[in-house]
Amino acid sequence: QVQLVESGGGLVQAGGTLRLSCTASGRTSASYVMGWFRQAPGKEREFVAGISASGGSTLYRDAVKGRFTISRDNAKDTVYLQMNSLKPEDTAVYYCATTSARWSAIPALPSSYGYWGRGTQVTVNS
């Protein structure tokens, strides 16, 4: 059974930084796409960033381009999300996810990801 555990969330002032981590267990993560999603109260879960199995390709939603960076360390089965220049609208629960199947592209739909972490809260005060 694949398990994902996120860490690194917290409360930060606008303009601040946070680094989220997600460690996978139960299988070798190096063959699968990993992604970060977020969900704010009353809103649908949305794609934030994804990274290919090798780490050679990344994909971001427009709202975070230039501010967030996704990376992975396959030796540690861990994916990271470096978040800079945070804005109040970034406030949400952030979820780590990984695909059930091997993908050549990076999917952005939540339904494409078969395993999810429990989430970590990120709150950005203005």
GICOR-V710288 format. One record per residue. N is the residue number from 1. SS is DSSP state (helix for helix, strand for strand, loop for the rest). PSI is psi as a letter, one per 30 degrees, with the letter a starting at -180 (NA if undefined). BURIAL is # if it has 16 or more other ideal C-beta (glycine too) atoms within 10 Angstrom, else .. Layout:
n=<N/N>
ss=<SS/SS>
psi=<PSI/PSI>
burial=<BURIAL/BURIAL>
This chain:
n=<1/2/3/4/5/6/7/8/9/10/11/12/13/14/15/16/17/18/19/20/21/22/23/24/25/26/27/28/29/30/31/32/33/34/35/36/37/38/39/40/41/42/43/44/45/46/47/48/49/50/51/52/53/54/55/56/57/58/59/60/61/62/63/64/65/66/67/68/69/70/71/72/73/74/75/76/77/78/79/80/81/82/83/84/85/86/87/88/89/90/91/92/93/94/95/96/97/98/99/100/101/102/103/104/105/106/107/108/109/110/111/112/113/114/115/116/117/118/119/120/121/122/123/124/125/126>
ss=<loop/loop/strand/strand/strand/strand/strand/loop/loop/strand/strand/strand/strand/loop/loop/loop/loop/strand/strand/strand/strand/strand/strand/strand/strand/loop/loop/loop/helix/helix/helix/loop/loop/strand/strand/strand/strand/strand/strand/loop/loop/loop/loop/loop/loop/strand/strand/strand/strand/strand/strand/loop/loop/loop/loop/loop/loop/strand/strand/strand/loop/helix/helix/helix/loop/loop/loop/strand/strand/strand/strand/strand/strand/helix/helix/helix/loop/strand/strand/strand/strand/strand/strand/loop/loop/loop/loop/helix/helix/helix/loop/strand/strand/strand/strand/strand/strand/strand/strand/loop/loop/loop/loop/loop/loop/loop/loop/loop/loop/helix/helix/helix/strand/strand/strand/strand/loop/loop/loop/strand/strand/strand/strand/strand/strand/loop>
psi=<k/k/k/k/j/l/l/f/l/a/k/l/l/k/f/a/l/l/j/k/l/k/k/k/l/f/l/j/f/f/g/k/k/k/l/k/l/l/j/l/k/g/l/l/k/k/k/e/l/l/k/l/e/f/g/f/k/l/k/k/l/e/f/f/k/f/e/k/k/k/l/l/j/f/f/g/h/k/k/l/j/k/j/l/h/k/l/e/f/f/k/l/k/k/k/k/l/l/l/e/l/k/k/f/l/j/k/f/k/e/f/f/k/f/k/k/l/f/l/k/k/k/k/j/k/NA>
burial=<./././#/./#/./#/#/././#/./././././#/./#/#/#/#/#/././././#/././#/#/#/#/#/#/#/././././././#/./#/#/#/#/#/#/#/././././#/#/#/#/././#/./././#/#/#/./#/./#/././#/#/#/#/#/./#/././#/./././#/#/#/#/#/#/#/#/#/#/./././#/././#/#/#/./#/./#/#/./#/#/#/./#/#/./#/./#/./.>
